[in-house]
Amino acid sequence: MTETKAENVSAILHTHTAYAGWAKFLVATIRLPDGRAIEREIEDHGQAVCVLPYHPLRRTAILVRQLRAPVLFAANHQETLEAIAGMIEHEDAAACVRREAREEARLELDSLEHVLTGWTMPGLSTERVHFYFAVYAGEARPDVGGGVASEHEETVAVEIELAALAAMADRGELTDVKTLLLLQTLRLRRPHLFRL
């Protein structure tokens, strides 16, 4: 019998916490397969959800406008236009999607469709996002304020025609990558929703 040599793999030797608040920032010492040790920074804040609610008959979607401190800092943009998103707290991903839709957009969702679960910034963050489509019903909506007061979160939910969102994406004006991923996936899977 031939003895199999154990495959050399990368491994985390140890970590230390550089900062702990809403997110944790860690410094990890990693052993590479060739035996060298390197250090890497890791931002850790848990898993999240992101949902694009759409109305299949009116061919509209609900997005939220809100202030994002990193975007204000990096580009002096006063607000972003995004799909509804948030951190998973003490529930499963589907329950979190419904909670975030109520909090951010005062919106009740009908059916949910899981699109994918993926890493958003694998070079820096442990964040994995569960992406969803959701159908909503009812009449056309005016802009609606939402958010969680205790978190100083102020959102404005806006209803936009899917064709207009597609045009924004084509012009490079839809700059939130989570939202762009969901919109383009919906365009591929349900192109009839985008026809004028």
ABEGO torsion letter per residue (X at the ends): XBBBBBBBBBBBABBBBABBBABBBBBBBBBBAAGBBBBBBBBBAEBBBBBBBBBAAAGBBBBBBBBBAAAAAAAGBABBBBBBBBBBBABBAAAAAAAAAAAAAGBBBBBBBBABBBBABAAABABBBBBBBBBBBEBBBBBBBBEBAAAGBBBBBBBBBAAAAAAAAAAGABABAAAAAAAAAAAAABAAAABX
